[in-house]
Amino acid sequence: MRIATVAAFLFLHSAAHGQDTSAAMTVIAASVERSELTKSITATGNVVAWREISVSSEVGGLTVTEIAVDEGDFVAKGQVLARLTRDLTVAVISKHKAAVDELQASLAIARSDATRAHAVSSGVISAQVIEQRETLVKTTEAKLRAAEAQLGEAEARDRQTVIVAPAAGMIASRSVTIGQVVQAGVEMFRLIQDNRVEADARVLESDLLAAKAGQRATVFGPTGTSEQGTVRIVSPIVDPKTRLGTVRIALAGDTHLKPGMFARVEIAVESKLALTVPLKALVWRDARAHVFKVGRDNLVSLAEVGIGAGATDTVEIVRGLDAGDRIVTQGAGLLNDGDAVNVKTASVNGGAVR
């Protein structure tokens, strides 16, 4: 709101050179203009991770031999987080490789025997023998495939001794130490994916319907500093006990807020052009809001107004005033309808009401 302020000061003229003059009342007044009015809803909540990933081992009973990261470190997808002992998995791999080598040799002999059987003139080797040699080839091939599958499984288990990041992000917690024997499925690290955090605000059910994804929001941390965010998602349900719904507000990647911190949130749900005046301009008569309008003859007249949304120092006027009207903004409580005032003009800029 831009308000051209007309300043005037209340003073009494003393007698001069033995002559008395009448008292002249003065006030601070303002010319009202339309400005952008933003309606907000307020809520409290906590700062939380956008998505947390629990990282654990797929194999159990192995000892941690190396830890490559610590809490607070940023990691890329696939980056090594820890290593487990490989003694057992390497031995199993060697065993299965030997079995594969043996079956490959047996398969080569079986195929050679089958080939020679087919090459011999008819009647020298019976059909039963030929069939047995062909069957031996097939069974050896099957055994070889099974051995190769076991080797592949052993190699996969060996790869599982290297714990890697499933996604890029920040290490939020580490619950493993060198020398510890890990169990399959037990959390070793907790990762905040992409290092994205957001405010998890609890909103009254009466305000929840006004919240929409994409709306601007201001998030205040525990120290009172503010950061800008955007509504990412509005919960589709309301807690029947607390009558609160959840609104998740995405924060910038360089935010200083940490998961677990308290947060106060203001969500801008509506913006429009409206007339706004300072709260101190209102005069209450018979429980109704009024203002003093300043006329061209510098006489003030009491006018009833309708008020709408407001903030700490301004309020929306929904009826009773037009753009360009001059109203008393300070000293209104000293005036009566029809009083005369003296004025002195100055200019200031107003702010948007939330």
C-alpha positions as CSV (number, residue, x, y, z in Angstrom):
1,M,0.0,0.0,0.0
2,R,1.3,3.4,-0.9
3,I,-0.1,6.0,1.5
4,A,0.6,9.7,1.0
5,T,0.8,10.9,4.6
6,V,-0.5,14.3,5.5
7,A,1.2,15.2,8.8
8,A,-0.2,17.8,11.2
9,F,0.6,18.5,14.8
10,L,-1.7,19.3,17.8
11,F,-0.7,22.6,19.3
12,L,-2.3,25.5,21.2
13,H,-1.5,29.1,20.3
14,S,-0.5,31.1,23.3
15,A,-1.3,34.8,23.7
16,A,1.1,37.0,21.7
17,H,1.6,40.7,22.3
18,G,-1.3,40.5,24.7
19,Q,-3.7,39.0,22.2
20,D,-5.4,35.5,22.6
21,T,-6.1,33.1,19.7
22,S,-8.3,30.1,19.6
23,A,-6.8,26.6,19.9
24,A,-6.2,24.8,16.5
25,M,-6.4,21.0,16.5
26,T,-4.0,19.1,14.2
27,V,-3.7,15.4,13.3
28,I,-1.7,12.9,11.2
29,A,-3.7,11.8,8.2
30,A,-3.2,9.6,5.2
31,S,-4.5,9.3,1.6
32,V,-5.7,5.8,1.0
33,E,-4.8,3.8,-2.2
34,R,-5.3,0.2,-3.3
35,S,-2.5,-2.3,-2.6
36,E,-1.9,-6.0,-2.8
37,L,-3.4,-7.8,0.2
38,T,-2.1,-11.3,1.0
39,K,-4.1,-13.6,3.3
40,S,-2.1,-16.2,5.2
41,I,-2.7,-19.1,7.4
42,T,-0.3,-19.8,10.3
43,A,0.8,-23.2,11.6
44,T,3.6,-24.8,13.6
45,G,5.4,-28.0,13.0
46,N,8.9,-29.5,12.6
47,V,11.6,-29.6,10.0
48,V,11.9,-33.1,8.5
49,A,13.8,-34.9,5.8
50,W,12.0,-35.0,2.4
51,R,12.9,-38.7,2.1
52,E,15.0,-40.8,4.5
53,I,16.7,-44.0,3.3
54,S,17.8,-46.7,5.7
55,V,21.0,-48.4,4.4
56,S,21.8,-51.9,5.7
57,S,23.7,-55.0,4.8
58,E,22.2,-57.8,2.7
59,V,24.5,-60.4,4.2
60,G,24.9,-61.2,7.9
61,G,27.7,-62.5,10.1
62,L,30.5,-60.4,8.5
63,T,32.8,-58.0,10.2
64,V,33.1,-54.3,9.2
65,T,36.6,-53.6,8.0
66,E,36.3,-50.1,6.7
67,I,33.9,-47.1,7.2
68,A,34.3,-44.5,4.4
69,V,31.9,-41.8,5.5
70,D,30.5,-40.2,8.6
71,E,27.5,-38.1,9.7
72,G,27.1,-34.9,7.7
73,D,29.0,-36.2,4.6
74,F,27.5,-35.7,1.2
75,V,27.6,-38.8,-1.0
76,A,26.8,-39.6,-4.6
77,K,24.8,-42.5,-5.8
78,G,26.9,-45.7,-5.7
79,Q,29.6,-44.2,-3.5
80,V,31.2,-46.7,-1.1
81,L,30.0,-46.2,2.5
82,A,31.6,-49.2,4.2
83,R,33.3,-52.5,3.5
84,L,32.9,-55.9,5.2
85,T,35.4,-58.8,5.4
86,R,35.6,-60.8,2.3
87,D,37.5,-63.9,3.5
88,L,34.5,-66.2,3.6
89,T,33.0,-64.9,0.3
90,V,36.3,-65.2,-1.5
91,A,36.7,-68.8,-0.3
92,V,33.2,-69.7,-1.5
93,I,33.9,-68.1,-4.9
94,S,37.1,-70.2,-5.3
95,K,35.2,-73.4,-4.4
96,H,32.5,-72.7,-7.0
97,K,35.0,-71.7,-9.7
98,A,36.8,-75.1,-9.2
99,A,33.5,-76.9,-9.6
100,V,32.7,-75.0,-12.8
101,D,36.2,-75.8,-14.2
102,E,35.7,-79.5,-13.4
103,L,32.3,-79.7,-15.1
104,Q,33.6,-77.8,-18.1
105,A,36.3,-80.5,-18.5
106,S,33.7,-83.3,-18.0
107,L,31.4,-81.7,-20.6
108,A,34.2,-81.5,-23.1
109,I,35.0,-85.2,-22.7
110,A,31.3,-86.1,-22.9
111,R,30.8,-84.1,-26.1
112,S,33.9,-85.7,-27.6
113,D,32.7,-89.2,-26.8
114,A,29.2,-88.4,-28.2
115,T,30.8,-87.1,-31.4
116,R,33.0,-90.2,-31.9
117,A,30.0,-92.5,-31.2
118,H,28.1,-90.8,-34.1
119,A,31.2,-91.1,-36.3
120,V,31.5,-94.9,-36.0
121,S,30.0,-97.1,-38.7
122,S,26.6,-98.3,-38.0
123,G,26.5,-101.5,-36.0
124,V,29.8,-101.1,-34.2
125,I,28.3,-99.2,-31.3
126,S,24.8,-99.9,-30.2
127,A,22.1,-97.2,-30.3
128,Q,21.8,-97.6,-26.5
129,V,25.4,-96.6,-26.0
130,I,25.0,-93.6,-28.3
131,E,21.9,-92.5,-26.4
132,Q,23.8,-92.9,-23.1
133,R,26.6,-90.6,-24.3
134,E,24.1,-88.0,-25.6
135,T,22.3,-88.1,-22.2
136,L,25.7,-87.7,-20.4
137,V,26.3,-84.5,-22.5
138,K,22.9,-83.1,-21.5
139,T,23.3,-83.9,-17.8
140,T,26.8,-82.5,-17.7
141,E,25.6,-79.3,-19.3
142,A,22.8,-79.0,-16.7
143,K,25.3,-79.5,-13.9
144,L,27.6,-76.9,-15.4
145,R,24.7,-74.4,-15.5
146,A,23.9,-75.1,-11.9
147,A,27.5,-74.6,-10.9
148,E,27.7,-71.4,-12.8
149,A,24.6,-70.1,-11.1
150,Q,26.1,-70.9,-7.7
151,L,29.3,-69.1,-8.7
152,G,27.2,-66.1,-9.7
153,E,25.4,-66.2,-6.4
154,A,28.7,-66.3,-4.5
155,E,30.1,-63.4,-6.6
156,A,26.9,-61.4,-5.8
157,R,27.4,-62.0,-2.1
158,D,30.9,-60.9,-2.4
159,R,29.7,-57.6,-4.0
160,Q,27.4,-57.2,-1.0
161,T,30.4,-56.9,1.2
162,V,30.7,-53.4,-0.2
163,I,28.0,-51.1,1.2
164,V,27.2,-48.3,-1.3
165,A,24.8,-45.3,-1.3
166,P,21.5,-46.2,-3.0
167,A,21.0,-42.5,-3.9
168,A,22.7,-39.2,-3.6
169,G,22.2,-37.3,-0.4
170,M,23.6,-36.6,3.1
171,I,24.5,-39.1,5.8
172,A,22.1,-38.3,8.6
173,S,23.3,-41.0,11.0
174,R,25.8,-43.8,11.3
175,S,25.1,-46.7,13.6
176,V,28.1,-49.0,12.8
177,T,31.7,-49.2,13.9
178,I,34.8,-50.9,12.6
179,G,35.1,-54.4,14.0
180,Q,31.3,-54.8,14.4
181,V,29.7,-58.0,13.1
182,V,26.7,-56.8,11.2
183,Q,23.4,-58.6,10.7
184,A,21.4,-58.7,7.5
185,G,18.7,-56.0,7.4
186,V,20.0,-54.0,10.4
187,E,20.4,-50.3,9.7
188,M,24.0,-49.1,9.3
189,F,23.5,-45.6,7.9
190,R,20.5,-43.3,7.4
191,L,20.6,-41.1,4.3
192,I,18.6,-37.9,3.5
193,Q,18.0,-38.3,-0.2
194,D,19.3,-35.3,-2.2
195,N,19.8,-33.5,1.1
196,R,16.3,-32.1,0.8
197,V,14.4,-31.0,3.9
198,E,11.0,-29.5,4.4
199,A,8.7,-28.2,7.0
200,D,6.0,-30.6,8.3
201,A,3.3,-28.1,9.4
202,R,0.2,-29.0,11.3
203,V,-2.7,-26.9,10.1
204,L,-6.2,-26.4,11.6
205,E,-8.9,-28.2,9.7
206,S,-10.7,-24.9,9.1
207,D,-7.6,-23.6,7.2
208,L,-6.6,-26.8,5.5
209,L,-9.0,-26.4,2.5
210,A,-7.4,-23.1,1.6
211,A,-3.9,-24.7,1.3
212,K,-2.8,-25.8,-2.2
213,A,0.3,-27.3,-3.7
214,G,2.5,-24.5,-5.2
215,Q,1.6,-21.8,-2.7
216,R,4.3,-19.6,-1.3
217,A,5.2,-20.0,2.4
218,T,7.5,-18.4,4.9
219,V,9.2,-20.7,7.4
220,F,10.5,-19.3,10.7
221,G,13.2,-21.4,12.5
222,P,13.9,-21.6,16.2
223,T,16.0,-18.4,16.1
224,G,13.3,-16.4,14.4
225,T,15.0,-16.1,11.0
226,S,12.8,-16.7,8.0
227,E,13.2,-18.7,4.8
228,Q,11.0,-19.0,1.7
229,G,9.5,-22.3,0.7
230,T,6.7,-23.8,-1.5
231,V,3.8,-26.0,-0.5
232,R,4.7,-29.5,-1.9
233,I,1.8,-31.5,-0.8
234,V,-1.3,-31.2,1.4
235,S,-2.4,-34.2,3.5
236,P,-5.6,-35.8,2.2
237,I,-6.7,-36.7,5.8
238,V,-7.2,-34.9,9.1
239,D,-6.3,-36.4,12.5
240,P,-9.7,-37.0,14.1
241,K,-8.2,-36.5,17.6
242,T,-6.3,-33.2,17.1
243,R,-8.3,-31.9,14.1
244,L,-5.1,-31.0,12.4
245,G,-3.9,-31.7,8.8
246,T,-0.4,-31.9,7.5
247,V,1.1,-29.5,4.9
248,R,4.6,-30.2,3.7
249,I,6.6,-27.2,2.6
250,A,9.7,-27.8,0.5
251,L,12.7,-25.7,1.4
252,A,15.7,-24.5,-0.6
253,G,18.7,-26.8,-0.9
254,D,20.9,-24.2,1.0
255,T,18.5,-24.0,4.0
256,H,20.1,-23.6,7.4
257,L,17.2,-25.5,9.1
258,K,18.0,-29.0,10.3
259,P,15.6,-32.0,10.6
260,G,14.0,-32.1,14.1
261,M,14.0,-28.3,14.5
262,F,10.8,-26.5,15.5
263,A,9.3,-24.3,12.7
264,R,6.5,-21.8,12.5
265,V,4.9,-21.4,9.0
266,E,2.9,-18.7,7.3
267,I,1.3,-19.9,4.0
268,A,0.1,-17.3,1.5
269,V,-3.3,-18.7,0.4
270,E,-4.8,-15.7,-1.3
271,S,-3.6,-12.4,-2.9
272,K,-5.8,-9.6,-4.1
273,L,-5.9,-5.8,-4.5
274,A,-7.7,-4.1,-1.6
275,L,-7.9,-0.9,0.4
276,T,-5.8,-1.1,3.7
277,V,-5.4,1.4,6.5
278,P,-3.3,1.5,9.7
279,L,-5.0,-0.1,12.6
280,K,-4.4,3.0,14.7
281,A,-6.7,4.9,12.3
282,L,-9.7,3.1,13.6
283,V,-12.0,4.6,16.1
284,W,-14.5,2.4,17.8
285,R,-18.0,3.8,18.6
286,D,-20.8,1.6,19.8
287,A,-18.7,-1.5,19.0
288,R,-18.4,-0.5,15.3
289,A,-15.3,0.6,13.5
290,H,-15.1,4.2,12.2
291,V,-12.5,6.5,10.8
292,F,-12.2,10.3,10.5
293,K,-12.2,11.5,7.0
294,V,-10.5,14.8,6.2
295,G,-12.4,17.2,3.9
296,R,-11.1,19.9,1.6
297,D,-12.1,22.5,4.2
298,N,-9.9,20.7,6.7
299,L,-13.0,19.6,8.7
300,V,-13.1,16.0,9.8
301,S,-16.2,13.8,9.5
302,L,-16.8,10.5,11.3
303,A,-17.5,7.6,8.9
304,E,-18.3,4.0,9.7
305,V,-16.3,1.4,7.8
306,G,-16.4,-2.4,7.3
307,I,-13.1,-4.2,8.0
308,G,-11.8,-7.5,6.7
309,A,-8.5,-9.3,6.9
310,G,-5.7,-7.6,8.9
311,A,-2.2,-8.0,10.3
312,T,-0.4,-6.5,13.2
313,D,-0.5,-2.9,12.1
314,T,-2.9,-2.7,9.1
315,V,-6.4,-3.8,8.2
316,E,-8.5,-4.3,5.0
317,I,-11.4,-1.9,4.4
318,V,-14.3,-3.6,2.7
319,R,-16.8,-0.7,2.8
320,G,-17.1,3.0,3.8
321,L,-13.9,4.3,2.0
322,D,-12.8,4.9,-1.5
323,A,-9.3,5.2,-3.0
324,G,-8.1,8.7,-2.6
325,D,-10.0,9.5,0.7
326,R,-7.9,11.2,3.3
327,I,-8.3,9.7,6.8
328,V,-6.8,10.5,10.2
329,T,-4.2,8.0,11.1
330,Q,-2.9,9.3,14.5
331,G,-4.7,11.4,17.1
332,A,-8.1,10.2,16.0
333,G,-9.1,9.5,19.6
334,L,-8.8,13.3,20.3
335,L,-11.3,14.3,17.6
336,N,-15.0,14.8,17.4
337,D,-17.1,14.9,14.3
338,G,-16.8,18.3,12.6
339,D,-13.5,19.4,14.2
340,A,-11.1,21.5,12.2
341,V,-7.5,20.5,11.7
342,N,-4.2,22.0,10.4
343,V,-2.2,19.8,8.0
344,K,1.3,19.5,6.7
345,T,2.1,17.0,3.9
346,A,4.7,14.3,3.7
347,S,5.1,11.0,1.8
348,V,5.8,7.4,2.9
349,N,5.5,3.9,1.5
350,G,3.2,1.4,3.1
351,G,3.7,-2.4,3.1
352,A,1.6,-5.3,2.0
353,V,-0.8,-6.8,4.6
354,R,-0.7,-10.4,5.4
